[in-house]
Amino acid sequence: MESIHNHFESLLSKAGDYAETRAKLLKLKVADKTSDTVSDAASTLVVWMFAVFFLLIFSTGMALLLGEWLGKNYYGFFIIAGVYGIAGIIFRVNRTRFIKTPVSNFIISKILKSA
């Protein structure tokens, strides 16, 4: 009887150790996926930031160039603003296809990425 009791205690001890190990493994997997997703998002944000700066400077230059060609600087700015307005409407109408779906797919692929 004593032997069965010792085996049962040993089994319980090993089951507890196993549960602790599984919990630690889960924490490490969550930390890995979280850090991977956040680092990818941060690097993407930096790239987008440079793209925005480029677009801002390029747009200003194009507006000034168009304004010079048309005789008044503000004409160029109105034309560039109109182009951005049309682009904004197109993105607003298609926001699910252009923004929501790709971002969701990116996040899901990072979360479900096999280790």
Sequence and secondary structure as in RCSB ss.txt:
>XXXX:A:sequence
MESIHNHFESLLSKAGDYAETRAKLLKLKVADKTSDTVSDAASTLVVWMFAVFFLLIFSTGMALLLGEWLGKNYY
GFFIIAGVYGIAGIIFRVNRTRFIKTPVSNFIISKILKSA
>XXXX:A:secstr
 HHHHHHHHHHHHHHHHHHHHHHHHHHHHHHHHHHHHHHHHHHHHHHHHHHHHHHHHHHHHHHHHHHHHHS HHH
HHHHHHHHHHHHHHHHHHTHIIIIIHHHHHHHHHHHH   
